[in-house]
Each structure stands twice: as structure tokens, then as C-alpha cells.
Amino acid sequence: MKFRAVELNRLDEKTIADIRIWRNQEFVRRNMFQTHIITEEEHRKYIDKLKMDPNRGLFVFFLDNEPFGVFQYEVNPKEHTVTNGNYLIDETYQMMGYGTIMYYMIGVIEYTCLKVEKICAEVVDTNKDALNMQIRMGGTVEKILKDHVILDGVKHDVYQFSYPLRMWDENSRIAKIARSFIDEESLEDMLVL
């Protein structure tokens, strides 16, 4: 399998439009901080804002030229940290190893390209799959923000995770799992910046 992570500025207009379709799927929306259907205008403003902000960005992940996931990030340059969000674009991918590949490559991008020292992620308590994945991949729960967000009129907790740099060492558990799914390639071959 050939893996690619393509940065927003290198995506074609169809893929950029597809991001809105993928994000508006019910299985994705129910696990996000904002669950409403995103309009074309909102999507265009979001994409334009990402393109103008040097501390924010987005990648679409591909296996064999088929998109499978979206990753967006925001870097805090003063603290050398990054907060990210991501999702698979097809519910069937959740049990096929795609999430593991995505988590590994997100870490590689964040530590290698963005040069951060710490990765942070926030997950709403309704997103059981993401909570389990965060823990399985070695994330540390730093805080649980009780009743932090209101989704569809109900208060929910938000879990804040962090990851140490050592998780993305080539000998780490996550690296071995992810590399079992993709052919050995150099980072330059996988990233389209």
C-alpha cells in the first residue's frame, strides 16, 4: 500500500469540497465539538482561514490514491505544542487499521515537520472510539473538563490528552503497528507539502 499525506495547499478543489461532505456525515458530526451541518460558505471561510494562518493547517491522508482521513492542527509556537483534530472519512475504516496509520503519521508530521515538543488532543466523552484509540496509542490524560461542552442540549466532559515525543520513535509500539500496514517509504515520499 502506498501512503500519502497531502497538505491543504496541494489539494485539488474537488478534494477540498469533499472535506465538507466527509465532515458533515452523521458518524463524524456526532463526535465533534460542533455537530451542525456545515454550509458551503462556512466551509470556504474555514479553508481560507487555514490557508492564511501560518500556525494552522490541514492534511488529507490517502492510501493507494484513495482518501481515508482528515487531520487539522493548530500550533502554539510559544509553548512548542500542537492541538489537533482528525477523523476517518468512512465509518467502515474504524476497524481496519486506518486510525492507527493516521495517528502515527499525525505524530510524524507534528514532531518532524512542525517541530513541536508536545502533542495535545481534546476528545468529547461521547467519542468512545477516539477515547479508546488515544489510550491504546499511549496518550496520557492530563485533565478531564467536567460538563465542558453542550451538545444537543446535553453537557459533556472533555478529555485532554498529551503525547510524549518517544511515541513516534521508529521502535515504538505505534510505529511498529503503523509500519505493518504501509510499505517502507521515506518521509519525503509520504508527505506532499
ABEGO torsion letter per residue (X at the ends): XBBBBBBAAABBAAAAAAAAAAAABAAAAAABABABBBBAAAAAAAAAAAAABAABBBBBBBBGGBBABBBBBBBBAAAGBBBBBBBBABAAAAAAGAAAAAAAAAAAAAAAAAGBABBBBBBBAABAAAAAAAAAAGBBBABBBBGABBBGGBBBBBBBBBBBAAAABAABAAAAAAAAABBBBBAAAABBX
